């Protein structure tokens, strides 16, 4: 490899962005794609040996050069805090 060649073809080093439920990750990743933000998404399975079982969360990493834009998209979708599965579980019919 010639050291004078531009390194633009290399993928960026992705930085951890957060863990999301599959439903929330789907919304977020759709917006990242529309905005052209490079990301990686890794399904995390239930704690069974060999990684078998249902996907419980999606670990998302983003291009660090676009992380501020990714944060704005996150805030547009979910507000200031990360989605919280436990609190959304009781959202309907919860009286406070």
Residue pairs with C-beta under 8 A, 6 or more apart in sequence:
11 38
12 38
12 63
12 64
12 65
13 64
14 38
14 39
14 40
14 61
14 62
14 63
14 64
15 61
15 62
15 63
15 64
15 67
16 59
16 60
16 61
17 39
17 60
17 61
17 62
17 67
17 70
17 74
18 59
18 60
18 74
18 82
19 44
19 57
19 58
19 59
19 60
20 28
20 57
20 58
20 60
20 82
20 83
21 56
21 57
21 58
21 83
21 85
22 43
22 55
22 57
22 58
24 77
24 78
24 83
25 41
25 57
25 58
25 60
27 77
28 60
28 73
28 74
28 77
29 39
29 41
29 60
31 73
31 76
31 77
32 39
32 62
32 70
32 73
35 66
35 69
35 73
37 62
37 63
37 66
37 69
37 70
37 73
38 62
38 63
38 66
39 60
39 61
39 62
39 63
39 70
40 60
40 61
40 62
41 58
41 59
41 60
41 61
42 58
42 59
42 60
42 61
43 55
43 57
43 58
43 59
44 55
44 56
44 57
44 58
44 59
45 51
45 52
45 53
45 54
45 55
45 56
46 53
46 54
46 56
47 53
62 70
